[in-house]
Amino acid sequence: MERIRAFEETARHAAVEEELVLGAIHLSIGQEAVAVGVTESLRKDDYITSTHRGHGHTLAKGADATAMMKELLGREGGCCGGKGGSMHIADFGVGMLGANGVVSANITIAAGAAHGVKLLGGDQVTVCFFGDGAANRGPFLEGINWAGVFELPILFVCEDNQYSASTKTSDMTSGNVADRARAIGLPVTEIDGNDVEEIATKSAEIIARIRATGKPEFMLAKTYRLDGHTYFDPATYRPEGEADRMRRESDPVSRQRELLQEAGVSETDLDAVRTTATAEMQAALDAAKAAPWPADDTVFNDVQDVGSPAQEAF
């Protein structure tokens, strides 16, 4: 969680203070416990899909922080060659199939990945992270229904951070999102999304069960994003003082520090973890700033051209 927090704070600095980040970035500060707790029990060959707010999931799955920072800056050596940026960051080498700038689009992609695993006879588990706002879009129903009908090895994780961009989710969502999954027949776990130990424990049980049975499950994790929707969003739509209160009372990083101190871990050791994480991400930013831009002759390397579809269609 400290590494994710440090990465995003460093990325925000690069965007705001140095104006180096190409395109918008969506920070998951305050939501680190979900990414860390769920991926703790995943293998390298398991798959995840993410949202436009995907830095934490990508790091937790094992992606290289320097390659990620190069991607945000659009540089050569980025995990997508500097061409995807923050909202479409991916690393197939660690099973991270991609963040997605289209809300809920990753849900059907994850269902497809899980269906592929089943057809190939593998035992990999797919985890699909999405937000509460995505539950009101069509691919949500299509994806969980497909997984239920075909009994696919997938865990759907709804990170309910209480806001759909700039709108309070409770103002635009009828009922409990988890009940929609229950209606389709998926086993559901509702959990405190800022308690990393509880998430890790429950996720280990769920992922082991999915790996053994090959059947889908659903998790609703209640959390909170401490920053605005994007790094330049002042979040004036939130009630005054709400974010400050949540930072004091429910920040997952602070909560875990307190628990570890109560368990006998010294403040010095905890500070050392934070210092190491900060230094790592600063080094990643320095390497990204020093990296060259992608060569001009690579601009079409990742573009597929199969000719006019009209000839094949008719």
C-alpha positions as CSV (number, residue, x, y, z in Angstrom):
1,M,0.0,0.0,0.0
2,E,2.9,2.4,0.7
3,R,4.3,1.7,-2.7
4,I,1.0,2.4,-4.4
5,R,0.6,5.6,-2.4
6,A,4.1,6.7,-3.2
7,F,3.7,6.0,-6.9
8,E,0.5,8.0,-7.2
9,E,1.8,10.9,-5.1
10,T,4.9,11.0,-7.3
11,A,2.8,10.7,-10.5
12,R,0.6,13.6,-9.3
13,H,3.8,15.7,-8.7
14,A,5.0,14.9,-12.2
15,A,1.6,15.9,-13.6
16,V,0.9,19.1,-11.5
17,E,4.3,20.5,-10.7
18,E,6.3,19.4,-13.7
19,E,3.6,19.0,-16.3
20,L,5.2,15.8,-17.6
21,V,2.3,13.4,-17.6
22,L,0.5,13.1,-21.0
23,G,-3.3,12.9,-20.5
24,A,-5.4,12.7,-17.4
25,I,-4.5,10.4,-14.5
26,H,-7.1,9.1,-12.0
27,L,-5.6,8.5,-8.6
28,S,-6.7,5.6,-6.3
29,I,-5.3,7.2,-3.1
30,G,-7.5,5.9,-0.3
31,Q,-8.4,2.7,-2.2
32,E,-5.1,0.8,-1.9
33,A,-6.4,-1.9,0.4
34,V,-8.6,-3.4,-2.2
35,A,-5.9,-3.8,-4.8
36,V,-3.4,-5.2,-2.3
37,G,-5.7,-7.4,-0.4
38,V,-7.3,-9.1,-3.4
39,T,-4.1,-9.6,-5.4
40,E,-2.2,-11.0,-2.4
41,S,-3.6,-14.5,-3.2
42,L,-3.2,-14.4,-7.0
43,R,-0.5,-16.2,-9.0
44,K,1.5,-14.5,-11.6
45,D,-0.4,-16.4,-14.3
46,D,-3.8,-15.3,-13.0
47,Y,-5.4,-12.4,-14.8
48,I,-6.8,-9.0,-13.8
49,T,-8.6,-6.2,-15.6
50,S,-8.9,-2.7,-14.3
51,T,-10.5,0.6,-14.7
52,H,-9.3,4.1,-15.6
53,R,-8.1,4.2,-12.0
54,G,-5.7,1.3,-12.4
55,H,-2.2,2.2,-11.1
56,G,-2.8,0.4,-7.8
57,H,-4.1,-2.8,-9.3
58,T,-1.2,-2.9,-11.8
59,L,1.5,-2.4,-9.2
60,A,-0.1,-4.9,-6.8
61,K,-0.2,-7.5,-9.6
62,G,3.6,-7.2,-10.0
63,A,4.2,-4.7,-12.8
64,D,7.5,-2.7,-12.8
65,A,7.1,0.8,-11.4
66,T,9.7,2.3,-13.7
67,A,8.0,0.9,-16.8
68,M,4.7,2.3,-15.5
69,M,6.1,5.7,-14.9
70,K,7.6,5.8,-18.3
71,E,4.2,4.9,-19.7
72,L,2.6,7.8,-17.9
73,L,5.2,10.1,-19.4
74,G,4.8,8.6,-22.9
75,R,8.4,7.4,-23.0
76,E,10.2,4.5,-24.6
77,G,10.4,1.6,-22.3
78,G,6.9,2.2,-20.9
79,C,4.9,-1.0,-20.4
80,C,2.8,-0.2,-23.5
81,G,5.6,1.5,-25.4
82,G,4.6,4.9,-24.1
83,K,1.4,4.8,-26.3
84,G,-1.3,3.8,-23.8
85,G,-0.8,6.2,-20.9
86,S,-2.4,6.0,-17.5
87,M,-5.9,5.0,-18.5
88,H,-4.8,2.0,-20.7
89,I,-1.8,0.8,-18.8
90,A,-1.3,-3.0,-19.1
91,D,1.4,-5.6,-18.5
92,F,0.5,-9.0,-20.0
93,G,3.7,-10.4,-18.5
94,V,2.2,-10.3,-15.0
95,G,-1.4,-11.1,-16.2
96,M,-2.5,-7.4,-16.1
97,L,-4.8,-7.3,-19.2
98,G,-5.3,-3.6,-19.1
99,A,-6.9,-0.6,-17.5
100,N,-9.7,0.9,-19.6
101,G,-10.9,4.4,-20.2
102,V,-14.4,3.2,-21.0
103,V,-16.4,2.7,-17.8
104,S,-17.4,-1.0,-17.4
105,A,-15.7,-2.1,-20.7
106,N,-13.3,-4.2,-18.7
107,I,-16.1,-6.3,-17.3
108,T,-16.8,-8.1,-20.5
109,I,-13.1,-8.3,-21.3
110,A,-12.6,-10.1,-18.0
111,A,-15.4,-12.5,-18.7
112,G,-13.8,-13.3,-22.1
113,A,-10.5,-14.0,-20.4
114,A,-12.1,-16.3,-17.9
115,H,-14.0,-18.1,-20.6
116,G,-10.7,-18.5,-22.5
117,V,-9.2,-20.1,-19.4
118,K,-12.2,-22.5,-19.2
119,L,-12.0,-23.5,-22.8
120,L,-8.2,-24.2,-22.5
121,G,-8.7,-26.2,-19.4
122,G,-6.5,-24.0,-17.2
123,D,-6.9,-23.2,-13.5
124,Q,-6.1,-19.5,-13.6
125,V,-8.5,-17.1,-11.9
126,T,-9.5,-13.8,-13.4
127,V,-10.2,-10.8,-11.2
128,C,-12.2,-7.9,-12.6
129,F,-11.9,-4.6,-10.7
130,F,-14.6,-2.0,-11.5
131,G,-16.3,0.9,-9.8
132,D,-19.8,1.5,-8.4
133,G,-20.6,3.7,-11.4
134,A,-19.9,0.8,-13.8
135,A,-22.7,-1.1,-12.2
136,N,-25.2,1.1,-14.0
137,R,-23.9,0.4,-17.4
138,G,-24.8,-2.5,-19.7
139,P,-21.6,-4.5,-19.7
140,F,-22.0,-5.0,-15.9
141,L,-25.2,-7.1,-16.4
142,E,-23.8,-8.8,-19.6
143,G,-20.5,-9.7,-18.0
144,I,-21.8,-11.2,-14.7
145,N,-24.6,-12.9,-16.5
146,W,-22.2,-14.5,-19.0
147,A,-20.0,-15.6,-16.1
148,G,-22.9,-17.1,-14.3
149,V,-24.4,-18.9,-17.3
150,F,-21.1,-20.5,-18.3
151,E,-19.7,-20.9,-14.8
152,L,-16.5,-19.0,-15.4
153,P,-13.5,-18.8,-12.9
154,I,-13.8,-15.1,-12.2
155,L,-14.1,-12.8,-9.2
156,F,-15.9,-9.5,-9.8
157,V,-14.7,-6.8,-7.4
158,C,-16.8,-3.7,-7.2
159,E,-14.8,-0.9,-5.5
160,D,-17.5,1.3,-4.2
161,N,-15.8,4.6,-3.5
162,Q,-19.2,6.3,-3.2
163,Y,-18.8,8.6,-6.2
164,S,-19.4,8.1,-9.9
165,A,-17.1,10.7,-11.2
166,S,-18.6,13.9,-9.7
167,T,-22.0,12.4,-8.6
168,K,-22.9,10.7,-5.4
169,T,-23.5,7.1,-6.3
170,S,-26.4,6.8,-3.9
171,D,-28.2,9.5,-6.0
172,M,-28.1,7.5,-9.2
173,T,-28.1,3.9,-8.2
174,S,-31.2,2.0,-7.1
175,G,-30.8,-0.6,-4.4
176,N,-27.6,-2.4,-3.4
177,V,-25.2,-3.3,-6.3
178,A,-24.4,-6.6,-4.6
179,D,-28.1,-7.6,-4.8
180,R,-27.8,-7.5,-8.6
181,A,-25.1,-10.1,-8.5
182,R,-27.2,-12.2,-6.0
183,A,-30.2,-12.1,-8.4
184,I,-28.0,-13.7,-11.1
185,G,-27.0,-16.4,-8.6
186,L,-23.4,-15.4,-7.8
187,P,-22.1,-15.9,-4.2
188,V,-21.6,-12.4,-2.8
189,T,-19.2,-11.0,-0.2
190,E,-19.6,-7.5,1.2
191,I,-16.6,-6.2,2.9
192,D,-14.9,-3.1,4.5
193,G,-12.7,-2.0,1.5
194,N,-10.3,-0.1,3.7
195,D,-9.4,-3.1,5.9
196,V,-6.5,-4.7,4.0
197,E,-6.2,-7.7,6.4
198,E,-9.9,-8.6,6.2
199,I,-9.8,-8.3,2.4
200,A,-6.7,-10.4,2.1
201,T,-8.2,-13.1,4.3
202,K,-11.6,-13.2,2.6
203,S,-10.0,-13.0,-0.9
204,A,-7.7,-15.9,-0.2
205,E,-10.8,-18.1,0.7
206,I,-12.8,-16.9,-2.4
207,I,-9.9,-17.2,-4.9
208,A,-9.1,-20.7,-3.6
209,R,-12.8,-21.6,-4.0
210,I,-13.0,-20.2,-7.5
211,R,-9.8,-22.1,-8.5
212,A,-11.3,-25.3,-7.2
213,T,-14.8,-25.0,-8.5
214,G,-14.3,-22.8,-11.6
215,K,-17.4,-20.8,-10.7
216,P,-17.7,-17.0,-10.4
217,E,-18.2,-14.9,-7.3
218,F,-18.8,-11.3,-6.5
219,M,-17.2,-8.9,-3.9
220,L,-18.5,-5.5,-2.9
221,A,-15.8,-3.5,-1.2
222,K,-16.8,-0.2,0.4
223,T,-14.0,2.3,0.2
224,Y,-13.4,6.0,-0.5
225,R,-11.2,8.0,-2.9
226,L,-9.5,10.7,-1.0
227,D,-8.7,12.8,-4.1
228,G,-10.9,14.1,-6.9
229,H,-12.0,12.1,-9.9
230,T,-8.9,13.2,-11.8
231,Y,-5.7,14.8,-10.4
232,F,-7.0,18.2,-11.5
233,D,-10.5,17.8,-10.0
234,P,-10.9,19.9,-6.8
235,A,-14.0,17.7,-5.8
236,T,-16.1,20.7,-4.7
237,Y,-19.2,18.5,-5.2
238,R,-18.3,16.7,-1.9
239,P,-19.7,18.0,1.4
240,E,-17.2,20.2,3.1
241,G,-14.9,18.3,5.4
242,E,-16.0,14.8,4.2
243,A,-12.6,13.9,2.6
244,D,-10.7,15.2,5.7
245,R,-12.9,13.1,8.0
246,M,-12.4,10.0,5.9
247,R,-8.7,10.6,5.8
248,R,-8.6,10.8,9.6
249,E,-10.9,7.9,10.2
250,S,-10.6,5.4,7.4
251,D,-7.4,5.8,5.3
252,P,-6.3,2.2,4.8
253,V,-2.6,3.1,5.0
254,S,-3.0,4.9,8.4
255,R,-5.3,2.2,9.7
256,Q,-2.7,-0.5,8.9
257,R,0.1,1.5,10.5
258,E,-1.9,1.8,13.7
259,L,-2.6,-1.9,13.7
260,L,1.0,-2.8,13.1
261,Q,2.2,-0.4,15.9
262,E,-0.3,-2.1,18.3
263,A,1.2,-5.4,17.3
264,G,4.7,-4.2,18.2
265,V,6.1,-2.9,15.0
266,S,8.1,0.2,15.7
267,E,7.3,3.5,14.1
268,T,10.9,3.6,12.9
269,D,10.4,0.4,10.9
270,L,7.1,1.7,9.5
271,D,8.7,5.0,8.5
272,A,11.5,3.0,6.8
273,V,8.9,1.3,4.6
274,R,7.5,4.6,3.6
275,T,10.9,6.1,2.9
276,T,11.9,3.2,0.8
277,A,8.7,3.4,-1.2
278,T,9.1,7.1,-1.8
279,A,12.7,6.7,-2.9
280,E,11.8,3.9,-5.3
281,M,9.1,5.9,-7.0
282,Q,11.3,9.0,-7.2
283,A,13.9,6.9,-8.9
284,A,11.2,5.6,-11.3
285,L,10.3,9.2,-12.2
286,D,13.9,10.1,-12.7
287,A,14.4,7.2,-15.0
288,A,11.2,8.1,-16.9
289,K,12.3,11.7,-17.3
290,A,15.7,10.5,-18.7
291,A,14.1,8.0,-21.1
292,P,13.8,9.0,-24.8
293,W,10.5,9.5,-26.7
294,P,9.5,6.5,-28.8
295,A,11.1,6.6,-32.2
296,D,9.0,8.1,-35.0
297,D,9.2,5.0,-37.1
298,T,7.4,2.9,-34.4
299,V,4.2,5.0,-34.6
300,F,2.2,2.3,-36.5
301,N,3.8,-0.8,-34.9
302,D,0.8,-1.5,-32.7
303,V,-1.9,-0.6,-35.3
304,Q,-3.6,-3.6,-37.0
305,D,-4.6,-3.1,-40.7
306,V,-6.4,-6.1,-42.2
307,G,-7.7,-4.1,-45.2
308,S,-11.3,-3.1,-46.0
309,P,-13.8,-5.3,-44.1
310,A,-16.3,-4.7,-47.0
311,Q,-14.5,-7.2,-49.2
312,E,-14.8,-10.0,-46.7
313,A,-18.3,-9.0,-45.5
314,F,-19.9,-9.3,-48.9
